[in-house]
Amino acid sequence: MRKGGCWALAVFVLIGVACRGAGAETPTPAAASAPRGLTSGIPAPEIALERLDGGTVRLRDLRGRVVLLNFWATWCVPCREEMPLLAQIYQEYHDQGLEVLGINLTAQDDLGEVRRFVEQFALPFPILLDHNGRAERDYRIFGVPTTVFVTREGIVHRVVVGVLKGREDVEKTIRFLLRGGGQP
């Protein structure tokens, strides 16, 4: 290889290393200090989302109720695993003051698939459509499923990233919040 060719190769390799280093593997100091997900103890970000069956749901209109927000997508296998549990929890605790809202990441999904998914699982709770990804951004969702438990006062009590760990764990949190726990 000629001398000029070696220099060109060295520059190419250095540029490749520099570009790869600027990616997700090596976060910048600003990115490293930025919060990854939503934290408990803060007011839940306001949402106003279209329901799959029509109308709009606003989180502020649910003050006085415990709210379980579940962010999901049809292509998410773990989301499919936990839907029967969410349906059971909704049916058992809705009359006691629990509201379950399934928030579909519609910006990443297909509306026809969403309708089929809801029918397949016979979901009894409202399904909200995050068409533009705003709720996903406001709630700092970086993986689905993600479940956010919100107190009667509108404060984030708990955030679970990944599949909910069984009925007993979910019920424990819901019963605590229904009794008035988690107040600021």
Residue pairs with C-beta under 8 A, 6 or more apart in sequence:
1 9
22 28
35 140
36 140
36 142
37 140
37 141
37 142
37 146
37 159
37 161
38 45
38 139
38 140
38 148
38 156
38 159
39 156
39 159
40 155
40 156
40 157
40 158
40 159
41 155
41 156
41 184
42 155
42 156
43 154
43 155
43 156
44 59
44 67
44 69
44 148
44 150
44 154
44 155
44 156
45 59
45 135
45 138
45 139
46 58
46 59
46 60
46 138
47 57
47 58
47 59
47 103
47 128
47 135
47 138
48 56
48 57
48 58
48 59
49 56
49 57
49 103
49 128
49 129
49 130
49 135
50 56
50 128
50 129
50 131
51 57
51 126
51 127
51 128
51 129
52 104
52 114
52 115
52 118
52 126
52 127
52 128
52 129
53 126
53 127
57 101
57 126
57 128
59 67
59 150
59 154
60 154
62 99
63 152
63 153
63 154
64 97
64 152
65 97
65 98
65 99
65 152
66 97
66 98
66 99
66 149
66 150
66 151
66 152
66 174
66 177
66 178
67 98
67 99
67 100
67 101
67 149
67 150
68 86
68 89
68 98
68 99
68 100
68 101
68 147
68 148
68 149
68 150
68 174
69 101
69 103
69 139
69 147
69 148
69 150
70 82
70 86
70 100
70 101
70 102
70 103
70 145
70 146
70 147
70 148
71 103
71 105
71 130
71 135
71 136
71 139
71 141
71 144
71 145
71 146
71 147
71 148
72 79
72 83
72 102
72 103
72 104
72 105
72 144
72 145
73 79
73 104
73 105
73 108
73 109
73 144
74 104
74 109
74 110
74 113
74 114
74 116
74 117
75 109
75 113
76 144
76 145
78 144
78 145
78 162
78 163
79 144
79 145
80 117
80 121
81 163
82 145
82 163
82 164
83 121
83 123
84 121
85 164
85 166
85 167
85 170
86 100
86 102
86 123
86 125
86 164
87 121
87 122
87 123
87 124
87 125
88 167
89 98
89 100
89 167
89 170
89 171
89 174
90 98
90 100
90 124
90 125
91 124
93 174
93 178
94 100
94 125
96 178
97 152
97 178
98 174
98 178
99 125
99 126
100 125
100 126
101 125
101 126
101 128
102 123
102 125
102 126
102 127
102 128
103 127
103 128
103 130
103 135
104 114
104 127
104 128
104 129
104 130
105 130
105 133
105 136
105 141
105 144
106 114
106 129
106 130
106 131
107 130
107 131
107 132
107 133
107 136
108 133
111 129
114 127
114 129
118 127
128 135
130 136
139 146
139 148
142 161
143 161
143 162
145 162
145 163
145 164
146 159
146 160
146 161
146 162
147 159
147 160
147 164
148 156
148 158
148 159
148 160
149 156
149 157
149 158
149 159
149 160
149 173
149 174
149 177
149 182
150 156
150 157
151 157
151 177
151 181
151 182
151 183
151 184
152 177
152 180
152 183
153 183
153 184
155 182
155 183
155 184
157 173
157 177
157 182
158 173
164 170
176 182
